[in-house]
Every structure is written in C-alpha cells, then in structure tokens.
Amino acid sequence: MYGTIARVKVKRDSVATLVALGKEWDELERMRAKGYIGWEILWQDAGEGRACFITRFATKDDYWKNARSPEQDAFFQTFRACLEEDPEWLDGTFNQWDTPFGMMPAWTESAKS
C-alpha cells in the first residue's frame, strides 16, 4: 500500500466545507481513482484546526497517477482554500509492523536480501 499523510491546519470557518468536500470526492471521484483504498482524518487534540489526512492507494503508481490527474488538481485547489497554509506531505509505503506480516522498509539492507 502506498499513500500520504498530509498535516494541515484547517481554517475555523472552513471545517463544514472541508467535510462536505470529502463527501463530494467520495461520491464523484472514488470510482475514477484506480487503486484507491481509503481516506481518513485525524483531528489532533493539540491545536484547534490541526489535522492529518491519511490517504491510501493499492500501489505507488496508482497514487501518483491520481495525484497528477487534472481532476485531483481541481479538487486540491478547493481543498487548499480551506487551509491556513500548504499541507506538509509525508508520502510513502504503508506497512503493518505489529503482525508477523510486517516487513522491513525498502531502503534497509535487510529488505535487499
């Protein structure tokens, strides 16, 4: 699984718009976005409006194909208008670590053998 965690600060007067935008994306874009698995939000206890969006796709290629699409760019422009500043993006591979199926990250020597 591949995706991103976006750390954001939502404008106080844009929370309802942001929630509606998520529902709209789910209704209109979910089927277009090949490999899309899910999208979650974590509202941080510390700091009003602070949140992390967690988005997962089946593969890195699926993720980047969606991220670079005109449809996603249009969505992002509306999403960005709800934020105080640009998101901090943390792109990478999602992996379980609390099960026997946990794997070493690709950049380690253990993963290369």
C-alpha positions as CSV (number, residue, x, y, z in Angstrom):
1,M,0.0,0.0,0.0
2,Y,1.2,3.5,-0.8
3,G,-0.1,6.9,0.1
4,T,0.3,10.1,2.0
5,I,-0.2,11.7,5.3
6,A,-1.0,15.4,5.0
7,R,-0.5,17.6,8.1
8,V,-2.8,20.6,7.8
9,K,-4.3,23.5,9.7
10,V,-8.0,24.0,8.7
11,K,-9.5,27.5,8.7
12,R,-12.1,27.7,11.5
13,D,-14.8,28.9,9.1
14,S,-14.0,26.1,6.6
15,V,-14.5,23.0,8.6
16,A,-18.0,22.3,7.3
17,T,-16.8,23.0,3.7
18,L,-13.9,20.6,4.2
19,V,-16.2,17.8,5.4
20,A,-18.6,18.3,2.5
21,L,-15.7,18.3,0.1
22,G,-14.6,14.9,1.4
23,K,-18.1,13.5,0.8
24,E,-18.2,15.0,-2.7
25,W,-14.9,13.5,-3.6
26,D,-16.1,10.1,-2.4
27,E,-19.3,10.4,-4.5
28,L,-17.7,11.7,-7.7
29,E,-14.1,10.6,-7.8
30,R,-13.8,7.3,-5.9
31,M,-14.5,5.2,-9.0
32,R,-12.2,7.2,-11.2
33,A,-9.2,6.9,-8.8
34,K,-7.8,3.5,-9.7
35,G,-6.4,1.6,-6.7
36,Y,-8.0,4.0,-4.1
37,I,-8.4,2.2,-0.8
38,G,-9.4,4.9,1.7
39,W,-9.1,8.3,3.3
40,E,-9.2,9.1,7.0
41,I,-8.8,12.2,9.0
42,L,-7.3,12.5,12.5
43,W,-8.3,15.7,14.3
44,Q,-5.5,16.5,16.7
45,D,-6.2,17.2,20.3
46,A,-3.5,19.8,20.5
47,G,-4.2,22.8,18.4
48,E,-7.5,23.9,17.0
49,G,-7.9,23.1,13.4
50,R,-4.9,20.8,13.3
51,A,-5.5,17.5,11.4
52,C,-3.8,14.8,9.5
53,F,-5.3,13.3,6.4
54,I,-4.3,9.7,5.7
55,T,-4.8,8.5,2.1
56,R,-4.0,5.0,0.8
57,F,-3.8,3.5,-2.6
58,A,-3.0,-0.1,-3.7
59,T,0.3,0.9,-5.4
60,K,2.7,3.8,-5.7
61,D,1.8,4.1,-9.4
62,D,-1.9,4.3,-8.6
63,Y,-1.2,7.0,-6.1
64,W,0.9,9.2,-8.4
65,K,-1.5,8.7,-11.4
66,N,-4.3,10.1,-9.2
67,A,-2.1,12.9,-7.7
68,R,-1.1,14.1,-11.1
69,S,-4.6,14.0,-12.7
70,P,-6.4,17.2,-13.6
71,E,-9.4,16.0,-11.6
72,Q,-7.3,15.7,-8.4
73,D,-5.6,19.1,-9.1
74,A,-9.0,20.7,-9.3
75,F,-10.0,19.0,-6.0
76,F,-6.8,20.1,-4.3
77,Q,-7.3,23.8,-5.2
78,T,-10.7,23.7,-3.5
79,F,-9.2,21.7,-0.6
80,R,-6.3,24.1,-0.2
81,A,-8.7,27.1,0.1
82,C,-9.9,25.5,3.3
83,L,-6.5,25.5,4.9
84,E,-4.4,28.2,6.7
85,E,-1.2,27.1,4.8
86,D,0.1,24.5,2.4
87,P,0.0,20.9,3.8
88,E,3.1,19.1,4.9
89,W,3.1,15.9,2.7
90,L,4.6,12.7,4.0
91,D,4.5,10.2,1.1
92,G,5.5,6.6,1.5
93,T,4.7,2.9,1.8
94,F,2.2,1.8,4.4
95,N,3.1,-1.5,6.2
96,Q,1.9,-3.4,9.2
97,W,4.5,-3.7,12.0
98,D,2.5,-5.3,14.7
99,T,2.0,-8.7,13.0
100,P,4.1,-11.5,11.5
101,F,3.5,-9.8,8.1
102,G,5.5,-6.7,9.0
103,M,8.3,-6.0,6.5
104,M,11.5,-4.0,6.6
105,P,11.4,-0.7,4.6
106,A,12.8,-0.9,1.1
107,W,15.8,1.3,2.0
108,T,17.2,-1.2,4.6
109,E,19.9,-3.8,4.0
110,S,17.6,-6.5,5.4
111,A,14.9,-5.7,2.7
112,K,17.5,-6.0,-0.1
113,S,18.4,-9.6,0.7
